[in-house]
Amino acid sequence: MRNGPRVLDLDLVYYGELALREPGLELPHPRAEQRLFVLEPLAEIAPGERLPGCGKTVAERVRELSAGAGA
């Protein structure tokens, strides 16, 4: 149906320092720091942001994962 209701698929990676474990929602996302497709766009807008639970900046993780991808 045109202009009808649509399903929203939203991937929430983290929300500040919030740590949450509920059915269907875990924050921060348990594997976000391992995924370049998540971190590369984030690095464009917040390269110095520290990833909760990891302690490294987004830019640091992108460099590490990029170096590992070429190995």
C-alpha positions as CSV (number, residue, x, y, z in Angstrom):
1,M,0.0,0.0,0.0
2,R,1.5,3.3,-1.1
3,N,2.2,5.7,1.8
4,G,0.9,3.1,4.2
5,P,2.5,1.9,7.5
6,R,6.0,0.7,7.2
7,V,8.3,-1.4,9.5
8,L,11.2,0.5,11.0
9,D,14.4,-1.5,11.4
10,L,16.7,0.5,13.6
11,D,20.2,-0.6,14.7
12,L,21.1,1.2,17.9
13,V,24.8,0.7,18.5
14,Y,25.2,2.6,21.8
15,Y,23.6,5.5,23.7
16,G,26.2,7.4,25.7
17,E,27.3,5.4,28.7
18,L,24.0,3.5,29.0
19,A,24.5,-0.2,29.6
20,L,21.4,-2.3,29.1
21,R,20.5,-5.9,28.7
22,E,16.9,-6.7,27.9
23,P,15.2,-9.2,25.5
24,G,15.7,-7.7,22.1
25,L,18.0,-4.9,23.2
26,E,21.5,-4.9,24.4
27,L,23.5,-1.6,24.7
28,P,26.2,-1.1,23.8
29,H,25.9,-3.5,20.9
30,P,28.1,-6.5,21.9
31,R,30.0,-6.6,18.6
32,A,30.0,-3.0,17.4
33,E,33.7,-2.6,18.1
34,Q,34.5,-5.5,15.7
35,R,32.6,-4.2,12.7
36,L,34.1,-1.8,10.2
37,F,30.8,-1.2,8.5
38,V,29.5,0.3,11.8
39,L,32.7,2.1,12.8
40,E,33.8,3.7,9.5
41,P,30.7,5.9,9.2
42,L,30.9,6.7,12.9
43,A,34.5,7.7,12.5
44,E,33.5,10.4,10.0
45,I,31.4,12.2,12.6
46,A,33.0,11.2,15.9
47,P,36.5,9.8,15.5
48,G,37.5,10.6,19.1
49,E,34.4,9.0,20.7
50,R,35.4,6.2,23.1
51,L,33.5,3.0,22.6
52,P,31.8,1.8,25.8
53,G,33.3,-1.3,27.2
54,C,36.2,-1.1,24.8
55,G,37.9,2.1,25.9
56,K,39.4,2.8,22.5
57,T,38.4,5.6,20.3
58,V,36.4,4.9,17.1
59,A,39.4,6.0,15.0
60,E,41.7,3.6,16.9
61,R,39.4,0.6,16.3
62,V,39.0,1.5,12.6
63,R,42.8,1.6,12.2
64,E,43.2,-1.7,14.0
65,L,40.5,-3.5,12.1
66,S,41.7,-2.0,8.8
67,A,45.2,-3.3,9.5
68,G,43.9,-6.7,10.3
69,A,41.8,-6.9,7.1
70,G,44.9,-6.6,5.0
71,A,46.7,-9.4,6.8
